[in-house]
Amino acid sequence: MSNIAKMSVALTTEMAELVRAAVDSGEYASGSEVVREALREWKTRRSLLHAERDELRRLWAEGLASGPSRFDGMDAIKGEARRRKAAQS
């Protein structure tokens, strides 16, 4: 880690206890390691959420571009779903 910026963060008592417990258990060498891993996981989760959001937007646009629905509203959609479920039984 050649570029390290020192920061001070305020944690709730519960979060601070979790960090200390992780270090005391030997799972991590320091509180900084705990926070770095948490931030890496947060960054990964955010990337996945952004990708999912972008995919939903793409699918929404694709659906709109495909033309009008064959259903007149949510009640018609639910009715079709019920009909299909009954047909499977």
Summary of the structure (lengths in Angstrom):
residues: 89
radius of gyration: 24.4
end to end distance: 60.2
largest distance: 63.8
contacts: 146
relative contact order: 0.05
helix: 70%
strand: 0%
